[in-house]
Amino acid sequence: MTTQHTPAPWTVSDNAIYGSSGLIKPLIAYLDDRFADEEAANNARLIAAAPELMACLVELSNYVFDEYTASHPLCERAAEARELIKRVKGEAK
């Protein structure tokens, strides 16, 4: 899958999320100190996992459409996944 974002993995360090590509780690996001609580830490981990979650979602939705007929219940969820993927990529209607 080609990406238009900083490649995975992303890591969380203190109040920031960094990419891991290159010698200088690019800053992905900074969490304001006002939000340095458990919820903010959970959000940071979720954001850091986003590229890997996206790759898994693409792979799983492709697998479902390759392996099952359109009438299978999983295809409805896979179609929803594909719409979400389009939204993330900025391709949504």
Secondary structure, 3 states (H helix, E strand, C coil): CCCCCCCCCEEEECCEEEECCCCCCCEEEECCHHHCCHHHHHHHHHHHHHHHHHHHHHHHHHHHHHHCCCCCHHHHHHHHHHHHHHHHHCCCC
